[in-house]
Amino acid sequence: MNKTTILAHRGASAYAPENTMASFELARRMGAQGIELDVQLTRDGKLAVIHDHTIDRTSDGKGRVSEMTLAELRQYDFSYTFKGEYSTEGSRIPELKEVMQFAKEHQLYINIETKDYANPYGEVNIRTAELVKASGYQEQTLISSINHNAMARLKREYPELRTAIAFMESYYRLDQYAASCQADVLHPYYLGVDASFMEIAKKSGYEVNPWTVDDEAEILRLQRLGVTRIMTNRPDVGVAALNRVTV
């Protein structure tokens, strides 16, 4: 049985509005075993599921997420380039607890990437950790960030939660660096993943979830290397490719 699984990047974001319930539901129907999403804090302290710091690119509105309440954000339609293809309600900005409940109901693995790039003491990380801790679903939940200091601090304060560091760089003594971040999982850019990378990761006991891979040949290359999960915008392509592999 093939052990590599598919993690739908912002849902089935090649076919539906990213980071919306419509996108997550489509990913589930396509057979993805998990979903990846992004969270930011609203003005009223809610965890909104959105990648950008503004709503300009993905909605029919404008403004910074941190300067609006969740209720204000939910007035906008986040279907952007898919306008008319999905219901307005399915294209509202979701709250993290809503998506976590969806993942739990359908037994989907969930990766939550927090979008506080500079501050290791960021409230978004603490609120996310508290929600995951209270969810009863923490074994199937991963918190990740490109802010490695924030993940190291989070792991110190919440050792029972699983964390990942995302990166594009190459690191001298990757195993030692990841250990200093107290990471459980590595999220490298997929082109940096080769046999030597996987040898180091496996020896050190790290799961490896590369991002973001839409090409079938690359999906199969990574599967042969033994990565844990592959993040893709096209979960149907990934699922079909892996289902054809016999191990």
N, C-alpha and C positions, 0 to 999 in steps of 0.2 A: 504493500500500500504506500502511495506517495505521501511523504510527511510534510512537504511544503504546502502552505495554504495561501489563499488570496485575501488581502486586506484592501477593501475598496477605499481609495483615496478621495476623501470628501464625499464618499458615496460613489455611485456610478456617475462621476462628474463629467465624463465624456458625452453622456446622453441626457443628463438632467441637471437642474440647477445645483451647484455645489453646496454642500453643508446644509441641505434642506431635508425634510422628512421624505419628500418625493425621491430624492437621490438615494437616501439610505434604504428606502423600501425597494427601489429598483435593484439596488445592489444585492439585497437579500433574495429577490426573485431570480436574479442571475446566478445565484449559487455561491456568492462570496461568503466565506466563513467568518469574516470580521469587517469592521468599518473603522476608518480613520477620520478624525474631525479636528477642528481648531476651536479654541475658546478664548474669549476676551471678557473683561468686566465692563458692565454698563455703569452709567452714572448712579443708578440706584442699587448697585452691588449684585446684580444678577449675572450669571454665567451665560453669555450669548454665544451661540455656535456660529462663528464667522472667522475667516482667515485674515482679511485685511483690517487695518486700523480704521478705515473709513468704509462707508457703504456705497461709495461712488461707483465702483466697478461692477458690483454684483446686484444692485437694486435700482429702482426708479427714483431714489432719493439721493441726498448728499449729506455729508457730515461725519464726524468722528463718533465711533461706537461709544467711547468713554464719556462723551458729552450728552448722550441720550439715555433715557430710561428704556427698559425692555418694552414697555407699552408703546412708546414712541417708535421704536425700531420695528415693531410688529405692524405698524400702519403701512409699511412699504412692501412692495412686491419684489422678491429676490429671484424671480425667474429669468431676469435680464435677457440673454440671447435665446432662451427657450420660451419666450413670452407666447402665450396662447397654447402651448403644448401641455402645460400642467396647471392644475387649479391654483387659483390665487392663494387659497388656504394652505395647500401643500407647499407653497413657495414662500411662506412667511419665515422669518428668522426663528429657529427653535431655541429653546432653553436647554442647557446641558442635561438637567434632570429628566426632561422629556425624552431625549435621545437615549439616555442610559436605561430608562424603563423599556424603551423599544428593544434595545440590545438584549436586555435581560429576558424579556418575553420570548424572544426568538433565539436565545442562546448564541448570540453573536459575540465574538471577541471585540473589544473596543479599545482603540488607541486615542487618547485625548492629548493633543498637542497644545500646550499653553503658550500664548503669544505675548509674554512679557519678556522682551528681548534683553533688557539691560539690568533689571532689578532683581537680585537674588532673594529679596524680601517681599516680592510682589504678592499682593493680596489675591490675585487670580490663582496662584499656585496653592495657597492655603485653602481657599474656598473650594477649589477642585478636589484637593486631598480630603477635605472634610466630607464632601459629597460622596466620593468614592468609598471612604471608610464607612459611611452610614448606609451605603447601598446594598450591602450583602452580596455584592458581585465583584469584589476586588480581585479574586483569583483570575477573572477573565478581563481585567481592566489594566491598562498600562497608561502611565502619565509620561509624556515626553516633551522635550524642548531643545532648541538650539542654544538656550541659555544654560550651560552646563553647571555654572555656579548655583543657579536656582535649583537644579535637579539634585545636586549634592546636598544642599541645605534641606530640601524636601525629604530626602532619604534619611537624613540624620533625625529629622523631627517625626517622620512617619516610616519607620523601618519596615513596617508590615506591608507597605504599598510597593508596587513594582514600578520602576522608572527606566527611562531610556534617554540616551543622548543622541541627537541628530547632528550630522556633520557632513561636509563635503571634503574636508582636508584629509591629508595623510598625517598620521601621528607617529613620531618615534616612540617605540615601545607602547603601542596602542593598548596592550593589556594593562600596563601600569597606569596609563592615563585614565582608562575607563574605571579602573579600581579606585583611583583618587576621586572620581566623580560618584563613586558608589552606585554605578549603573548596573542594572540587571540585564539590559538589552541594548544592542547597538543598532542605530538607524543611519547607515552610511548611504551616500549617493551611490546609485547602483553601478556606475562605471568604475568606482573604486574597489569593487568587490571582485577579488580573484582568488586563486588557490592559496596563495600565501596569506591573504587576509583571513580566509576561512580557517586556515590551520591555526593561526593565533587565536581567533575567536573560539574555536572548538576546544583548544587546549585550556583556555581560561574559563570555559563553561558559559560563554555568552550566546544568547539567541541573537540572530541577525535578521533584521527586517529592512531590506533595501528599498529606496524610493527613487523616483516614481517611474514605473516600467510599463509601457504600453506595447512594446514590440514583442511578438511571440518568440522570436529567436532568443532575445535577451531573457525572457521569462524562463525558457527552457535551459539556457546556460546557467542561470542562477539556481534553478532547481537541481541541476546536476552537481553544482558546488555544495549543495546541502543547506541553503538558507532556510530560515524558519517560516517567514511570511514574506510575500511580495506585495508591495503597495502599487496599485495600478488605478488609473482612471477608467479602465475598460475591464471590469471584472468578468464579463462574459468571455473575453479573449483569454484572460488568465485561467479561468476555470476550465474552459475547453482544452487549452494546451496541457494543463496538468492532468486532466482526465484521460488524455491520450497516452500518458507516460505509464509504462509498466515497470515496476521496480521489483 
